[in-house]
Amino acid sequence: MAKTIVGLEITEEGVRAAEVTLGKSPVVIAHGSVPLPEGAAKDSEVFDKDAVVLALRQLWSRAGIKGRNVVLGLGSRRILVREYTTTALHPDLLRQALPFQVQDLLPVPADQAVLDFYATSQEGDQVSGLLVAAVAETVEDLVATIGKAKLTVDVVDLAPFGLSRAIGRGAAAGETVAALYLGDHTSYVIVAQDGIPRFVRIIPVDITTEAVRARENAALDVAPEPVVEELLETVPANGDGPRMRRSRSAGRGVARVGAMTDAAIDDLVTRLGSTLRFYADRAADQPITRVLVSGAGAGVDGVVDALAASLPMPVQALGAVDIAQIKTPLNAAEENYNLVSTIGLTIGASH
């Protein structure tokens, strides 16, 4: 069996993983997700360790994931991501100097933070890139919780960085592409060139995805409105295979949590558009050529169409079937969009 690596994400709604073969062309041999009880986790932070451990064990068992070593993706609004320029140093020296250089930028003391610097360009003796800072205790607690499920975290990565690598696979050389990952409660805006992230923003915004609707309807003791979907058996990356089609039956007689309102979609589109314009105003020499939309929010009726109508560049949805070969059936259209960032975590990774 080919060597594999597992991408793992823990969100407010559930735990999600994809086992992917190592190599130039990723092949997803196992994948799945398991919902979490309300309040068990939020923004890559764990509040109910036992619930998360149980969900991870169920996920590995149900999905048939064999690998026990994972790349953990973090996507929290509490993580600081900002452009930063500093003197070019050897990576080891820069790692030592960074805590002293950026202390004034951090929400916590430097010795309580996990710091990383993703260099993107150099001019003379100055190197520019993205500074990433997370609260060390939060990361350590998350890694320890995963360890209780008999899993080993080999790498902790920023989920938007994985997304940038995923979109880089289909981009033309030198092309500047924006990716919007629309999660249930947290979304990412990434602008990348040749798979290298140039701009990242993590945005707190609630989207009425199928997972959110299911949880809220369950709290009301209401069966979720049925969604009829066709499973995808095996679909080649960027191939002409079948795509998942979905239709929603008309529920009657019971008050239930409905789809997003036009006003909520308009607010989402406005916030995302403003973020892209902020980037465009600062990087006129690297204009965005197209926008790719993934995450569960990409499957919400009206969202992609509204983005396409409001942005001046082409907009299209991006699913897992567009970036990798999928060997096992996808259980829902939402899973197809969610797995994009999870698979991206494994791209370029190695043990």
LINCORTA-V326548 format. One record per residue. NEAR is the number of other ideal C-beta (glycine too) atoms within 12 Angstrom. D_FIRST is the distance of its C-alpha to the first C-alpha in Angstrom with 1 decimal. Layout:
NEAR;D_FIRST  NEAR;D_FIRST
This chain:
11;0.0  16;3.8  19;6.5  32;8.6  41;12.3  46;14.7  49;18.1  55;20.8  54;24.4  51;27.3  42;30.3  37;33.5  39;32.3  39;28.9  46;25.5  48;22.8  51;19.1  50;16.3  42;12.6  46;11.7  29;9.2  24;11.1  18;13.1  12;16.4  19;15.6  41;14.2  32;12.4  45;13.1  31;10.7  33;13.2  46;16.7  37;20.1  38;23.4  35;25.8  32;29.5  34;31.5  22;35.1  21;37.7  16;38.3  28;35.1  40;34.0  30;35.3  30;34.6  38;31.6  30;33.8  37;33.5  22;36.6  21;35.4  24;32.7  18;32.3  26;31.9  39;29.1  28;27.3  22;27.6  37;26.4  42;23.2  24;22.5  22;23.2  35;21.0  30;17.8  18;18.8  20;19.9  34;17.2  20;14.3  37;13.1  21;10.8  33;11.4  23;14.9  28;15.7  41;17.6  42;19.7  44;22.9  48;25.1  43;28.9  51;31.3  38;34.7  27;38.2  26;39.1  40;36.9  30;39.1  36;37.9  22;40.6  28;41.4  30;42.4  22;43.9  26;44.4  20;45.1  20;42.3  19;41.1  12;38.3  16;35.4  9;36.2  16;39.9  26;39.4  19;37.3  15;40.2  20;42.9  31;41.4  25;42.5  18;46.1  23;46.1  27;44.9  19;46.5  12;49.0  23;46.4  28;44.5  19;45.3  22;44.8  17;45.6  24;43.1  14;42.2  19;41.0  28;38.8  33;35.3  36;35.9  29;33.9  35;35.2  34;33.3  29;35.3  28;35.7  22;38.7  16;41.2  13;44.8  10;46.7  11;46.2  15;45.1  26;41.5  25;40.9  30;38.0  35;37.0  34;37.9  37;35.8  36;37.2  37;36.1  28;37.8  22;36.1  19;36.8  31;35.1  34;31.9  21;32.0  25;32.7  40;29.8  31;27.3  20;28.9  35;28.7  39;24.9  23;24.7  22;26.5  35;23.7  18;21.5  33;19.8  22;20.1  32;21.5  24;20.3  27;22.4  35;25.3  39;25.9  41;28.6  48;27.3  46;29.6  43;28.0  47;24.6  50;26.5  44;28.1  40;24.9  47;23.8  44;27.1  31;27.1  33;24.3  28;26.9  29;30.0  15;32.2  11;32.9  16;35.5  26;35.6  35;36.5  43;34.8  48;35.5  53;33.0  49;34.3  48;32.0  46;34.1  50;33.2  41;35.0  31;37.2  39;36.0  42;35.5  47;34.5  44;36.1  50;34.3  44;35.6  42;33.3  30;33.7  23;30.8  32;28.5  29;30.8  40;32.6  38;36.4  37;37.6  39;36.3  35;38.2  35;37.2  35;39.6  22;40.4  33;41.1  28;40.8  42;39.4  35;39.8  43;36.2  40;35.1  39;33.8  35;37.1  34;39.1  28;37.2  27;37.8  24;41.5  23;42.1  19;40.7  16;43.1  16;45.9  11;44.6  19;44.1  17;41.3  28;39.6  27;40.6  18;38.2  29;35.9  15;34.7  24;31.4  20;29.2  22;25.4  32;23.2  17;20.5  20;18.6  29;20.4  22;19.6  29;20.6  19;24.3  17;24.4  10;27.1  19;25.4  20;27.2  22;28.1  30;28.8  16;32.5  26;34.3  14;37.8  21;39.7  13;42.2  13;45.6  19;46.1  9;49.7  9;52.0  15;49.9  13;50.0  24;46.5  25;44.8  24;44.8  25;43.0  30;44.0  18;47.5  16;48.6  13;50.1  25;46.8  28;44.9  19;47.7  21;47.5  38;43.7  35;44.2  20;47.1  26;45.2  40;42.2  29;44.6  19;46.7  31;43.7  36;42.7  25;46.4  20;46.5  30;43.8  26;45.5  15;48.8  16;47.3  23;45.2  11;47.3  12;45.9  24;42.3  24;42.9  37;40.2  24;39.4  29;37.6  39;36.4  46;33.0  44;33.1  48;30.2  53;30.0  44;31.4  44;34.8  44;33.9  41;33.9  40;37.3  27;39.9  25;42.1  38;40.3  32;38.7  19;41.9  30;44.1  36;42.2  24;42.4  16;46.1  25;46.8  29;44.8  18;46.0  23;42.6  19;40.1  31;38.1  26;35.0  35;32.4  41;28.8  40;26.0  49;22.2  38;22.0  37;23.9  43;21.6  43;18.0  29;16.3  40;16.2  28;14.0  28;16.0  25;19.8  39;21.9  28;24.6  32;27.4  36;28.6  40;29.0  42;25.3  42;24.7  48;27.2  46;26.2  50;22.5  57;23.6  50;24.4  54;21.4  53;19.0  49;21.4  42;20.8  47;17.3  39;18.5  26;19.1  34;17.7  16;15.8  16;15.6
